[in-house]
């Protein structure tokens, strides 16, 4: 199967980002991910979800969530601790040159939103980055997040200076 074009990658990335920003159902968000391999068997296109940061700062940071069920667990875990509003994506950069056969390419998306740690009601404005890797069918196989884990940690402790509560 030929690798997806830059346009196909951008459309897929925007579709995923829009479904998340518009707070669509978890099933709709997960529909953007590759079905992956059989349970218990490793496959090249197995899903990995990773939000970078120290695991002790928040329960969704610094560990790989694997497979479609792992992706579900990641989104459910984030949803227990954080809410967001006014999410928008302001820039996309696509690389259609997969590193090997069976890879579809990557898109980097830069977004902005207002996040709230639900338990303390402390909020902050944030710019974050997603790196989205797609398979040859233009389905997500890797979803990485770089965000302000320090703000999340301080908000969780009720110590975010200048936070709106």
C-alpha positions in Angstrom: 0.0 0.0 0.0 1.5 3.4 -0.9 2.3 5.8 1.9 -0.3 8.5 2.5 0.2 11.9 1.0 0.9 15.1 3.0 -2.7 16.2 2.3 -4.1 12.9 3.6 -1.9 13.1 6.7 -3.0 16.7 7.4 -6.7 15.8 6.9 -6.4 12.8 9.3 -4.5 14.9 11.9 -7.1 17.7 11.7 -9.9 15.2 12.0 -8.4 13.7 15.2 -7.6 17.1 16.7 -11.0 18.5 15.9 -12.8 15.5 17.4 -10.8 16.1 20.6 -11.2 19.8 20.7 -15.0 19.5 20.1 -15.2 17.0 23.0 -16.6 14.3 20.8 -17.4 10.8 22.3 -14.4 8.7 23.4 -15.5 6.1 20.8 -15.3 8.7 18.0 -11.9 9.9 19.2 -10.6 6.3 19.3 -11.9 5.7 15.8 -9.0 7.7 14.5 -6.6 5.1 15.9 -5.3 2.0 14.0 -7.1 -1.2 15.0 -3.5 -2.6 15.7 -2.5 -6.2 16.1 -4.2 -9.1 17.7 -4.5 -9.0 21.5 -1.2 -10.1 23.1 0.7 -10.1 19.9 3.1 -7.3 19.0 2.7 -5.7 15.6 4.6 -2.9 13.9 1.5 -0.7 14.0 0.6 -1.2 17.7 -0.7 1.9 19.3 1.4 3.9 21.8 0.0 6.9 23.7 2.6 8.9 25.7 2.3 12.2 27.5 5.8 13.3 28.4 6.5 14.2 32.0 7.4 12.7 35.3 5.0 10.0 36.4 4.8 11.3 39.9 3.4 14.6 38.8 0.2 13.2 37.3 -1.1 9.6 36.8 -1.2 10.1 33.0 2.3 11.3 32.6 5.5 9.5 31.6 4.2 6.0 30.8 3.2 4.3 27.6 -0.4 3.3 27.2 -0.4 0.5 24.6 -3.0 -0.7 22.2 -6.5 0.6 21.7 -7.5 -0.3 25.3 -4.4 1.6 26.5 -5.5 4.7 24.5 -8.9 4.4 26.0 -7.4 4.2 29.5 -5.2 7.3 28.8 -8.2 9.4 27.7 -10.3 8.2 30.6 -7.5 8.9 33.1 -6.9 12.4 31.7 -10.7 13.0 31.8 -10.8 12.1 35.5 -8.3 14.9 36.4 -8.6 17.6 33.7 -11.2 19.5 31.8 -10.5 21.9 29.0 -12.2 24.7 27.1 -11.5 26.8 24.0 -9.1 24.2 22.6 -7.9 25.1 19.1 -5.0 24.0 16.9 -3.0 26.8 15.4 -0.3 25.0 13.4 0.3 21.7 11.6 3.5 20.4 10.1 3.4 17.1 8.1 6.1 14.7 7.1 4.9 12.2 4.6 8.2 10.3 4.4 7.7 7.3 6.6 10.8 5.8 8.0 10.2 2.3 6.6 7.7 0.1 4.9 4.3 0.1 6.6 4.7 3.6 8.0 2.5 6.4 6.9 4.2 9.5 8.2 3.9 12.1 11.0 2.2 15.3 11.8 3.1 17.8 14.5 0.2 19.9 15.8 0.5 22.9 18.1 -2.6 23.7 20.1 -3.9 26.0 22.8 -6.5 25.6 25.5 -7.5 26.5 29.0 -7.1 23.5 31.3 -8.6 23.0 34.7 -7.6 20.5 37.3 -11.1 19.3 38.3 -10.4 18.5 42.0 -9.0 22.0 42.8 -10.8 24.0 40.1 -7.4 25.7 39.3 -7.1 26.7 35.6 -4.3 27.8 33.3 -3.8 28.7 29.7 -1.4 26.4 27.9 0.2 25.8 24.5 0.9 22.2 23.9 2.2 20.0 21.1 1.0 16.7 19.7 3.2 14.4 17.5 0.9 12.1 15.6 2.3 9.0 13.7 0.1 7.3 11.2 0.1 3.9 9.5 -0.3 3.4 5.8 -4.1 3.5 6.2 -3.8 7.0 7.8 -4.8 5.8 11.2 -3.0 6.8 14.4 -0.3 4.4 15.8 1.5 6.9 18.0 0.1 9.8 19.9 2.6 11.9 21.9 1.9 14.9 24.0 4.2 17.6 25.2 2.4 19.9 27.7 3.0 22.0 30.8 3.2 19.2 33.4 4.4 21.7 36.0 1.2 23.7 35.8 -0.8 20.5 36.0 1.2 19.4 39.1 0.8 22.8 40.8 -2.9 23.0 40.0 -3.4 19.5 41.4 -1.8 20.7 44.7 -3.9 23.9 44.7 -0.6 25.9 44.4 -0.8 27.4 40.9 0.0 31.1 41.5 -2.5 33.4 39.8 -4.8 30.5 39.0 -8.5 31.1 38.6 -10.4 29.0 41.0 
